[in-house]
């Protein structure tokens, strides 16, 4: 091996990335790492805990004008009080979401009570983890943000292709993850409302997408703590809020002169 040569191609030549169950000499599961790269190439999704509930905002990445925007689903209702969004291979996400929806329905029928968010998250992550150590399978190439209201407490979790999950106050996944999280670290606070969170999220997506930003490709939903009902924002509401972010930006520029 030539001095300074990249180890990744060497691992590939030796076949360490051909089987999900095989560790490379430096302790890596390369197929799982490739799955994480798939997530980073997906369209951006943002979720946050707000003072009055939960918020989901996502880019559907619709670039073909012939596509019917409403047919592209990237925010899902798992139960009345639980929602989810994802980044990566959305067909993988759909399978996991439908499994979660079934689990929530079974719990409600069996116990006559709503399922808690963490149980849904663990069920999703258990299946993801099995797919990282079973021959003949591939990892799920998707990260899912799951959020719900448990006993008047909003909770948000992020799951990744390894089956690991973390609880967050606010987070982002997909191609704009780094840029959005920089904005969240600076401008997010515990007291932010759903309305303010929507404005902040649209501002972040505008910065990432630039000239490609279009309300048609944005989807947003929320769950209020007092209602515990999953609802989607109308396109008119998203368009109006996006317009207000432009107005605020112009006002700031004027004040700076």
NUZA-346317 format. One record per residue: x, y negated, z of N, C-alpha, C in turn; residue in one letter. Coordinates in steps of 0.2 Angstrom, whole numbers, padded with zeros to 4 digits, always signed. Each point is the difference from the previous one (the first is absolute). Example, Ala and Ser with C-alpha at 12.3 -4.5 7.8 and 13.67 -1.06 7.14 Angstrom:
<sites>
+0066+0028+0039-0004-0006+0000+0004-0006+0000a-0002-0005-0004+0004-0006+0001-0004-0005+0003s
</sites>
This chain:
<sites>
+0004+0006+0000-0004-0006+0000+0004-0006+0000x-0001-0005-0004+0004-0006-0001-0001-0004+0006x+0005-0003+0003-0001-0005+0006-0005-0005-0002x-0004-0001+0005-0005-0006-0001-0006+0002-0004x-0001+0006-0002-0005+0002-0004-0007+0001+0004x-0005-0002-0003-0007+0000+0004-0001+0007+0002x-0003+0001+0006-0001+0006+0003-0007+0003-0003x-0005-0005-0002-0006+0002-0002+0000+0005-0006x+0003-0002-0006+0001+0004-0005+0003+0007+0001x+0005+0000+0005+0003+0006+0002-0005+0005+0003x-0004-0003+0004-0005+0004+0003-0005+0003-0005x-0002-0004-0005-0004+0002-0005+0003+0006-0004x+0007-0001-0002+0003+0005-0003+0000+0007+0004x+0001-0001+0006+0000+0006+0004-0007+0003+0002x-0005-0003-0002-0007+0003+0000-0003-0002+0007x+0002-0004+0004-0003-0002+0006-0006-0003+0000x-0002-0003-0006-0006-0004-0001-0005+0005-0004x+0001+0006-0001-0004+0004-0003-0006+0004+0004x+0002+0001+0006-0005+0003+0005-0001-0005+0006x-0006+0000+0002-0002-0004+0005+0003+0002+0007x+0001+0007+0000+0002+0003+0007+0008-0001+0001x+0003-0002-0005+0008+0000+0000+0003-0007+0002x+0003+0000+0006+0004-0006+0002+0006+0000-0004x+0002-0007-0001+0007-0001-0003+0005+0000+0005x+0006+0001-0001+0006+0000+0005+0000-0005+0005x-0003-0006-0002+0000-0006+0005-0007+0000+0003x-0004+0005+0000-0006+0000+0004-0006-0003-0003x+0000-0001-0007-0006-0003-0003-0004+0005-0004x-0007-0002+0000-0005+0004-0004-0001-0005-0006x+0003+0001-0005+0000-0004-0006-0007-0001-0003x-0004+0005+0000-0006+0000-0003-0005-0005+0004x+0001+0000+0006-0004-0005+0005+0003-0007-0001x+0006-0001-0001+0003-0006-0002-0003-0003-0007x-0001+0005-0004-0003-0002-0007-0007-0002+0001x-0004+0003+0004-0007-0002+0002+0000-0007+0003x+0005-0001+0004+0000-0007+0003+0001-0005-0005x+0004+0001-0005+0002-0004-0006-0007-0002-0004x-0004+0006-0001-0006-0001-0003-0005-0005+0003x+0000+0000+0007-0004-0004+0004+0003-0008-0002x+0006-0001+0000+0003-0006-0001-0001-0003-0007x-0002+0004-0004-0002-0002-0007-0007-0001-0001x-0004+0002+0005-0007-0001+0000-0002-0007+0001x-0007-0002-0002-0002-0007+0001-0001-0001+0007x+0001-0007+0002+0000-0002+0007-0007+0001+0003x+0001+0002+0007-0006+0000+0004+0002-0003+0007x-0005-0004+0003+0001-0003+0006-0005+0001+0005x+0001+0001+0006-0005+0001+0005+0002-0003+0007x-0005-0003+0003+0002-0003+0007-0005+0000+0005x+0002+0000+0006-0005+0000+0006-0001-0008+0001x-0007-0002+0000-0001-0007+0001-0004-0001+0007x-0001-0006+0002-0003-0001+0006-0007+0002+0000x-0003+0000-0006-0007+0002+0000-0002+0007-0004x+0006+0004-0001-0001+0006-0004+0006+0002-0004x-0001+0003-0005+0005+0003-0005-0001-0002-0007x+0006-0001-0003+0000-0002-0007+0004+0004-0005x-0002+0001-0006+0004+0004-0005+0000-0005-0006x+0005-0001-0003+0001-0003-0007+0005+0003-0004x-0002+0002-0006+0004+0003-0005+0000-0002-0007x+0006+0001-0003+0000-0001-0007-0001+0006-0004x-0005+0000-0005-0002+0006-0003+0004+0001-0007x+0004-0005-0001+0004+0000-0006-0003+0002-0006x-0005-0004-0002-0004+0001-0006+0003-0005-0005x+0003+0003-0005+0003-0003-0006-0003+0000-0006x-0005+0005-0001-0003+0001-0006-0007-0003+0000x-0002-0005-0004-0006-0004+0000-0006+0004-0001x+0001+0006-0003-0005+0005-0002-0003+0004+0006x+0005+0000+0005-0002+0004+0006-0006-0003+0004x-0005+0003+0003-0005-0003+0004+0003+0000+0007x+0001-0006+0003+0004-0001+0006-0004+0004+0006x-0006+0000+0000-0004+0003+0005+0001+0008+0001x+0003+0003-0006+0001+0007-0001+0006+0002+0004x+0005-0005+0001+0006+0001+0003-0001-0001+0008x+0001+0006+0004-0001+0000+0007+0006+0000+0003x+0002-0004+0005+0006+0000+0004-0001-0001+0007x-0006-0002+0002-0002+0000+0007-0006+0004+0001x+0001+0005+0005-0005+0005+0001-0003-0001+0007x-0007+0002+0000-0003+0001+0007+0000+0007+0002x+0003+0001+0006+0001+0007+0002-0007+0002+0005x-0001-0005+0004-0006+0000+0004-0003-0007+0001x-0006-0001+0003-0002-0007+0001+0005-0004+0003x+0004+0002+0004+0005-0004+0004+0007+0001-0002x+0001+0004-0005+0007+0001-0002+0001-0001-0008x+0005-0003-0002+0002-0001-0007+0007+0001-0001x+0002+0000-0007+0007+0002-0001+0001-0003-0007x+0007-0001-0001+0003-0002-0007+0006+0003-0001x+0003+0000-0006+0006+0005-0001+0004-0004-0005x+0006+0003-0001+0005-0002-0005+0004+0007-0002x+0001+0000-0007+0003+0006-0002-0004+0004-0005x+0000+0006+0000-0005+0004-0005-0007+0000+0003x-0004-0003-0003-0007-0001+0003-0004+0006-0001x+0002+0005-0004-0004+0006+0000+0002+0004+0006x+0006+0000+0002+0002+0003+0007-0004-0003+0005x-0001-0007+0000-0003-0003+0005-0008+0002+0001x-0003+0000-0006-0007+0002-0001-0001+0007+0004x+0004+0005-0001+0000+0006+0003+0000+0000+0007x+0005-0004+0003+0000-0001+0007-0005-0004+0003x-0003-0005-0004-0006-0004+0003-0006+0004+0000x-0001+0004-0005-0006+0005+0000+0000+0005+0006x+0006+0002+0001+0001+0005+0006-0002-0004+0006x+0003-0006+0001-0002-0004+0006-0007-0002+0001x-0003-0001-0006-0008-0002+0000-0004+0006+0002x+0002+0006-0002-0003+0007+0002+0001+0001+0007x+0006-0001+0003+0002+0001+0007-0005-0005+0004x+0000-0006-0002-0004-0005+0004-0008+0002+0000x-0002+0002-0006-0007+0003+0000-0001+0006+0004x+0004+0004+0000+0000+0006+0004+0000-0001+0008x+0004-0005+0002+0000-0002+0007-0006-0003+0002x-0003-0005-0004-0006-0003+0001-0006+0005+0001x+0000+0005-0004-0006+0005+0000+0001+0004+0006x+0006+0002+0001+0001+0005+0006+0000-0004+0007x+0002-0005+0001+0000-0004+0006-0004-0006+0001x-0004-0002-0006-0004-0005+0001+0003-0007+0002x+0006+0000-0002+0004-0006+0002+0006-0002-0006x+0002-0006-0001+0005-0001-0005+0007+0002+0002x+0003+0002-0005+0007+0003+0001+0005-0006+0002x+0005+0001+0004+0005-0005+0001+0005+0000-0006x+0003-0006-0001+0004-0001-0005+0007+0004+0000x+0002+0001+0006+0007+0004+0001-0001+0007-0003x-0006+0003+0002-0002+0007-0002+0001+0001-0008x-0003-0005-0003+0000+0000-0008+0007-0001-0002x+0004-0005+0003+0007-0001-0002+0004+0007+0001x-0001+0003+0006+0004+0006+0001-0001+0006-0005x-0007+0000-0002-0002+0005-0004+0003-0001-0007x+0001-0006-0002+0003-0002-0007+0007+0002+0001x+0003-0002+0005+0008+0001+0001+0002+0007+0001x-0005+0004+0003+0002+0007+0001+0000+0004-0007x-0004-0002-0005+0000+0003-0007+0006-0003-0003x+0002-0006+0000+0006-0003-0003+0006+0004+0002x+0000+0001+0007+0006+0003+0003+0001+0007-0003x-0005+0004+0000+0000+0007-0003+0003+0000-0007x-0002-0005-0004+0002+0000-0007+0008-0002+0000x+0003-0002+0005+0007-0001+0000+0005+0006+0002x-0004+0005+0002+0004+0006+0002-0003+0007-0003x-0004-0001-0005-0003+0006-0003+0002+0001-0007x+0003+0006-0002+0002+0001-0007-0005+0000-0004x+0001-0002-0006-0005-0001-0006-0005-0006+0001x+0001-0004+0005-0004-0006+0000+0005-0006-0001x-0004-0006-0001+0004-0006+0000-0003-0005+0005x+0004-0004+0002-0002-0005+0005-0006-0005-0003x-0004-0002+0004-0005-0005-0002+0004-0007-0002x-0001-0002-0006+0003-0006-0002-0004-0006+0002x-0002-0001+0006-0004-0006+0002+0001-0001+0007x-0001-0007+0001+0000-0002+0007-0007-0003+0001x-0003+0001+0006-0007-0002+0001+0000-0004+0006x-0004-0006+0000-0001-0004+0006-0007+0002+0002x-0001+0002+0006-0006+0002+0003-0002-0004+0006x-0006-0003+0000-0001-0005+0005-0008+0001+0002x-0001+0000+0007-0007+0000+0002-0001-0003+0007x-0006+0000+0002-0002-0003+0006-0002+0005+0005x+0004+0001+0006-0001+0005+0005-0002-0003+0006x-0006+0000+0002-0002-0003+0007+0001-0007+0000x-0002-0004-0005+0001-0007-0001+0007-0002+0000x+0005+0005-0002+0007-0002-0001+0002+0002-0007x+0002-0005-0004+0003+0001-0006+0007+0003+0000x+0000+0006-0004+0007+0003-0001+0002+0001-0007x+0006-0001-0001+0003+0001-0007+0006+0005+0000x+0000+0005-0005+0006+0004+0000+0002+0001-0007x+0007+0001-0001+0003+0001-0007+0002+0007+0000x-0001+0004-0005+0002+0007-0001+0005+0000-0006x+0005+0004+0000+0005+0000-0006+0000+0007-0002x+0004+0002-0006+0000+0006-0003+0003+0006+0005x+0004-0002+0005+0003+0005+0004-0005+0003+0006x-0006-0004+0001-0005+0002+0005+0001-0004+0006x+0005-0005+0000+0001-0004+0006-0006-0006+0000x-0002-0002+0005-0004-0006+0001+0002-0005+0005x-0002-0006-0001+0001-0005+0005-0006-0005+0001x-0001-0002+0006-0005-0005+0001+0003-0007-0001x-0004-0005-0004+0002-0006-0001-0005-0005+0001x+0002-0007+0001-0004-0005+0000-0002-0003-0007x+0005+0000-0004-0001-0001-0007+0006+0003-0004x-0001+0002-0006+0005+0003-0004-0002+0000-0007x+0005+0002-0005-0001+0000-0007+0004+0006-0003x-0003+0003-0005+0004+0005-0004-0001-0001-0007x+0005+0003-0004+0000-0001-0007+0006-0004-0002x-0001-0002-0006+0006-0004-0004+0001-0006+0004x-0005-0004+0003+0001-0006+0003+0001+0000+0008x+0002+0006+0002+0000+0001+0007+0005-0004+0004x+0006-0001-0003+0005-0004+0004-0002-0008+0000x-0002-0002-0006-0002-0007+0000-0006-0002+0004x-0005+0005+0000-0006-0001+0004+0001+0000+0007x+0004+0005+0002+0002+0000+0007+0004-0006+0003x+0004-0003-0004+0004-0006+0001-0005-0005+0002x-0006-0001-0004-0005-0005+0001-0004+0002+0007x-0001+0006+0000-0004+0002+0006+0004-0001+0007x+0006+0001+0000+0005-0002+0006+0000-0007+0001x-0001-0004-0005+0000-0007+0001-0006-0003+0002x-0006+0002-0003-0006-0003+0001-0006+0004+0003x+0001+0006+0001-0005+0004+0003+0000-0001+0008x-0006+0000+0003+0000-0001+0007-0006+0004+0003x+0000+0002+0006-0005+0004+0003-0007-0003+0000x+0000-0007-0001-0006-0003+0000-0003-0002-0006x+0003+0003-0006-0003-0001-0007-0006+0003-0001x-0005-0004-0003-0007+0003-0001+0000+0004-0007x-0005+0003-0001+0000+0004-0007+0000-0005-0006x-0003-0006+0001+0000-0005-0005+0007-0003-0001x+0003-0001+0005+0007-0003+0000+0005+0006-0003x-0001+0006+0002+0004+0006-0002-0001+0001-0008x-0006-0001-0002-0001+0000-0008+0003-0005-0003x+0000-0006+0002+0004-0006-0003+0007+0002+0000x+0003+0002+0006+0007+0002+0000+0002+0005-0005x-0004+0006+0000+0001+0005-0004+0000-0002-0008x-0004-0004-0002-0001-0002-0007+0006-0005-0001x+0002-0004+0005+0006-0004-0001+0006+0004-0002x+0001+0006+0004+0006+0004-0001-0001+0004-0006x-0005+0002-0002-0001+0003-0007+0001-0004-0006x-0002-0007+0001+0001-0005-0005+0008-0001-0001x+0003+0000+0006+0008-0001-0001+0003+0006-0003x-0002+0006+0001+0003+0006-0003-0002+0001-0007x-0006-0001-0002-0003+0001-0007+0001-0006-0005x+0001-0006+0003+0001-0006-0004-0005-0001-0005x+0002-0001-0006-0005-0001-0006-0005+0006-0001x+0002+0006+0002-0004+0006-0001-0006+0000+0005x+0000-0004+0005-0005+0000+0005-0007-0002-0003x-0005+0004+0001-0006-0001-0002-0005+0003+0005x-0006-0003+0001-0004+0002+0005-0004+0007-0002x+0000+0001-0006-0003+0006-0003+0004+0006+0003x+0007+0000+0001+0004+0005+0002+0000+0001+0008x-0003-0005+0003+0000+0000+0008-0006+0004+0003x+0001+0004+0004-0006+0003+0004+0002-0002+0008x-0006-0001+0003+0001-0001+0007-0006+0002+0004x+0001+0002+0006-0005+0003+0005+0001-0002+0007x-0005+0001+0004+0001-0002+0007-0005+0004+0005x+0002+0001+0006-0004+0003+0005+0000-0005+0006x-0006-0003+0002+0000-0004+0006-0001+0004+0006x+0004-0002+0005+0000+0004+0006-0007+0001+0003x-0004-0005+0000-0007+0000+0003-0005+0004-0004x+0001+0000-0006-0005+0004-0005+0002+0007-0001x+0007+0001+0000+0002+0007-0002-0002+0003-0007x-0001-0005-0004-0002+0002-0007+0005-0002-0005x+0002+0005-0005+0004-0001-0005-0003-0004-0006x+0002-0006-0002-0003-0004-0005+0006-0003-0005x-0002-0001-0006+0005-0002-0005-0002-0008-0001x+0005-0003-0001-0001-0007-0002-0002-0001-0008x-0004-0004-0001-0003-0001-0007+0006-0004-0004x+0000+0001-0007+0005-0003-0004-0001-0008+0001x-0006-0003+0001+0000-0007+0001+0003-0002+0006x+0000+0004+0005+0003-0002+0007+0007+0000-0001x+0003+0005-0003+0007+0001-0002+0003-0006-0004x-0004-0002-0005+0002-0005-0005+0000-0007+0004x-0005-0001+0004-0001-0006+0004+0006-0001+0005x+0002+0006+0003+0005-0001+0005+0007-0001-0003x+0001+0004-0006+0006-0001-0004+0001-0007-0002x-0006-0003-0002+0000-0007-0002+0002-0005+0005x-0002+0002+0006+0002-0004+0006+0007+0000+0002x+0003+0006-0001+0008+0000+0001+0003-0004-0005x-0002-0001-0006+0003-0004-0005-0001-0008+0002x-0005-0001+0003-0002-0007+0002+0005-0002+0006x+0001+0005+0005+0004-0001+0006+0007-0001-0002x+0002+0004-0005+0007-0001-0003+0001-0006-0003x-0005-0003-0003+0001-0007-0003+0000-0005+0005x-0004+0001+0005+0000-0005+0006+0007+0000+0003x+0003+0006+0001+0006+0000+0004+0006-0004-0004x-0001+0001-0007+0005-0003-0005-0001-0008+0001x-0006-0002+0000-0001-0007+0000+0003-0003+0007x-0001+0004+0005+0002-0003+0007+0008+0000+0000x+0003+0005-0004+0007+0000+0000+0003-0006-0004x-0004-0003-0004+0003-0005-0004+0001-0007+0004x
</sites>
